[in-house]
Amino acid sequence: RFDAHAGERYFFDYSSLSGDNFTLRLFDPSGALVSGPNWFSNDIDVFTADQTGSYVLALEGRIYNGSPSHYQFNRQRVLDASTALTLGNRVDASIEHAGQRQAFTFSLSADTQVVFDSLTNHGSIRWTLAGPNGTLGSARSFNYSDSAELGGATAIALVAGSYTLTVDADGDITGAFAFRLLDLADAAGNSASAGPFA
């Protein structure tokens, strides 16, 4: 049992298990089922408390298992972060704990074409861009966001307005990431150039 306030987000992170697997169910203060049944050996992904009060996490052994199971898990409060983004600037940040989202906000005064330039080779860290016209690019992995790994056009046409680029990770993955969101209008006008790149 644990207390939570409406709007708080939590992640249940599996750590270890010896013995038979068992299931989990999560109930809200009114007794309604929030999640489950889930195997204990699987994480319970982020959920948002929809009301303030005491939540119950029920651990349920299987009826035919008469031996003890030893287990460990972590109930992690998820604290998201938000930062202003400037087109063209490199962003270095990290998913600091399981379930965390990093949001990067910016506004455009005119229609703009942008390109997401991934600087991190990671298949379990993903980005989503949302704005006035809805979601543009949803849960796209960093290692399949540009270059030969992304087929078709890489430019994203954005109308004027406010945008949020959200970076999330699969399951309990954490770690650093880097990217740039480039404005095509700022690209160099040279017809030919040479130099190092990465």
C-alpha positions as MATLAB code, in Angstrom:
seq = 'RFDAHAGERYFFDYSSLSGDNFTLRLFDPSGALVSGPNWFSNDIDVFTADQTGSYVLALEGRIYNGSPSHYQFNRQRVLDASTALTLGNRVDASIEHAGQRQAFTFSLSADTQVVFDSLTNHGSIRWTLAGPNGTLGSARSFNYSDSAELGGATAIALVAGSYTLTVDADGDITGAFAFRLLDLADAAGNSASAGPFA';
ca = [
       0.000    0.000    0.000;
       1.219    3.504   -0.812;
      -0.218    7.002   -0.885;
      -0.264    9.079   -4.059;
      -1.652   12.433   -5.149;
      -3.669   12.893   -8.321;
      -1.373   13.608  -11.263;
       1.687   11.855   -9.817;
       3.357    9.264  -12.050;
       4.939    5.987  -10.905;
       6.972    3.161  -12.404;
       7.220   -0.322  -10.851;
      10.678   -1.634  -11.642;
      11.326   -5.373  -11.299;
      14.697   -6.125   -9.647;
      14.952   -9.814   -8.803;
      12.993  -13.024   -8.258;
      13.893  -16.494   -7.014;
      11.222  -19.163   -6.901;
       7.960  -19.318   -8.804;
       6.699  -16.282  -10.672;
       3.482  -14.622   -9.487;
       1.156  -11.842  -10.586;
       0.561   -8.238   -9.583;
      -2.599   -6.177   -9.582;
      -2.746   -2.463   -8.797;
      -5.940   -0.965   -7.327;
      -6.808    2.696   -6.893;
      -8.355    4.225   -3.717;
     -11.861    3.340   -4.881;
     -10.925   -0.311   -5.448;
     -10.910   -0.073   -9.245;
      -8.267   -2.060  -11.110;
      -5.535    0.196  -12.521;
      -3.219   -2.480  -13.910;
      -2.963   -6.245  -14.067;
      -2.793   -9.054  -13.810;
       0.899   -8.709  -14.765;
       3.722  -11.157  -14.173;
       6.000   -9.920  -11.403;
       9.038  -10.503  -13.624;
       7.765   -7.753  -15.954;
       7.920   -4.070  -15.087;
       4.669   -2.156  -14.708;
       5.133    0.788  -17.027;
       4.358    4.327  -15.961;
       0.874    5.053  -14.700;
      -0.615    8.356  -13.604;
      -2.615    8.472  -10.374;
      -6.069    9.800  -11.279;
      -7.090   10.455   -7.684;
      -5.516   11.174   -4.323;
      -5.471    8.399   -1.737;
      -4.065    4.974   -0.915;
      -3.235    2.582   -3.749;
      -2.863   -1.165   -3.190;
      -0.411   -3.414   -5.010;
      -1.591   -7.027   -4.633;
       0.958   -9.833   -5.046;
      -0.791  -13.080   -5.936;
       0.917  -16.484   -5.887;
      -0.308  -19.264   -8.145;
      -2.629  -21.747   -6.432;
      -0.482  -24.796   -7.116;
       2.760  -23.254   -5.849;
       3.523  -24.238   -2.236;
       7.087  -22.928   -2.106;
       8.162  -19.400   -1.126;
       9.225  -16.850   -3.704;
      11.809  -14.218   -2.830;
      11.474  -10.969   -4.716;
      12.598   -7.365   -4.928;
      11.207   -4.385   -6.817;
      11.287   -0.609   -6.686;
       8.279    1.701   -6.734;
       9.771    4.691   -8.503;
       8.159    8.142   -8.451;
       8.594    9.529  -11.950;
       9.658   13.161  -12.201;
       9.609   14.501  -15.740;
      11.626   17.513  -16.871;
      11.040   20.305  -19.385;
      13.561   22.583  -21.110;
      13.360   25.247  -23.794;
      14.896   24.228  -27.133;
      16.610   26.459  -29.694;
      16.623   25.231  -33.295;
      20.126   24.359  -34.449;
      21.622   24.019  -30.977;
      22.947   20.707  -29.728;
      20.947   19.208  -26.848;
      22.702   16.971  -24.310;
      20.435   15.425  -21.693;
      19.569   12.089  -20.105;
      16.782    9.835  -18.909;
      17.756    9.860  -15.244;
      15.393    7.231  -13.852;
      12.987    4.608  -15.129;
       9.904    6.044  -16.801;
      11.144    9.635  -16.962;
      10.304   11.840  -19.952;
      12.386   14.802  -21.048;
      10.358   17.486  -22.854;
      11.861   20.205  -25.050;
       9.626   23.114  -26.020;
       9.908   25.717  -28.767;
       7.703   28.095  -30.736;
       7.734   29.070  -34.406;
       6.550   32.421  -35.722;
       6.357   31.126  -39.309;
       6.087   27.847  -41.185;
       9.411   26.000  -40.943;
      10.995   22.811  -42.234;
      13.094   20.983  -39.653;
      15.271   17.876  -39.543;
      15.889   15.774  -36.435;
      19.622   15.092  -36.253;
      20.293   12.176  -33.905;
      23.666   12.191  -32.163;
      23.036    8.999  -30.161;
      23.066    5.423  -31.463;
      20.386    3.924  -29.221;
      17.377    1.855  -30.246;
      15.504    2.114  -26.942;
      15.495    5.904  -26.568;
      12.740    7.500  -28.632;
      11.379   10.914  -29.526;
       7.944   12.279  -30.357;
       7.146   15.720  -31.750;
       3.723   17.254  -31.124;
       2.294   20.625  -32.096;
      -0.724   22.468  -33.538;
      -1.404   19.747  -36.119;
      -1.056   16.851  -33.703;
       1.782   14.328  -33.484;
       4.523   14.422  -36.100;
       6.883   11.500  -35.675;
       5.804    9.219  -32.854;
       8.173    7.175  -30.634;
      10.879    7.147  -33.310;
      14.093    5.551  -32.060;
      17.296    7.604  -32.051;
      19.165    5.051  -34.165;
      16.519    5.132  -36.918;
      15.940    8.872  -37.194;
      18.234   10.046  -39.982;
      20.909    9.039  -42.498;
      20.464    5.697  -44.294;
      18.546    4.245  -41.337;
      15.476    6.380  -42.149;
      13.878    5.872  -45.525;
      12.268    8.709  -47.467;
      12.377   12.410  -46.662;
      13.789   13.465  -43.297;
      12.421   17.030  -43.363;
       9.328   17.717  -41.237;
       7.064   20.605  -42.303;
       5.864   22.577  -39.281;
       3.301   25.362  -39.198;
       3.682   28.365  -36.907;
       2.863   27.597  -33.304;
       4.122   25.924  -30.139;
       5.750   22.493  -30.106;
       6.987   19.888  -27.633;
       9.615   17.312  -28.506;
       9.445   14.535  -25.906;
      12.212   12.002  -25.342;
      11.280    8.752  -23.595;
      12.847    5.311  -23.214;
      11.576    1.746  -23.352;
      10.841    0.062  -20.023;
      13.420    0.860  -17.372;
      16.102    2.031  -19.822;
      18.037    5.098  -18.689;
      21.034    6.985  -20.074;
      22.354    9.994  -21.931;
      21.259   11.191  -25.360;
      22.031   14.046  -27.715;
      20.386   15.568  -30.784;
      19.844   18.729  -32.805;
      16.649   19.970  -34.407;
      17.841   21.770  -37.525;
      16.089   24.506  -39.490;
      16.597   23.789  -43.203;
      16.549   27.512  -43.917;
      19.790   27.827  -41.943;
      21.655   25.310  -44.103;
      24.833   26.570  -45.757;
      24.263   27.903  -49.264;
      27.436   26.491  -50.784;
      26.917   24.208  -53.784;
      29.965   22.173  -52.788;
      31.943   21.812  -49.595;
      34.432   19.551  -47.917;
      35.349   18.845  -44.334;
      34.979   16.414  -41.479;
      31.566   15.352  -40.224;
      30.090   12.885  -37.748;
];
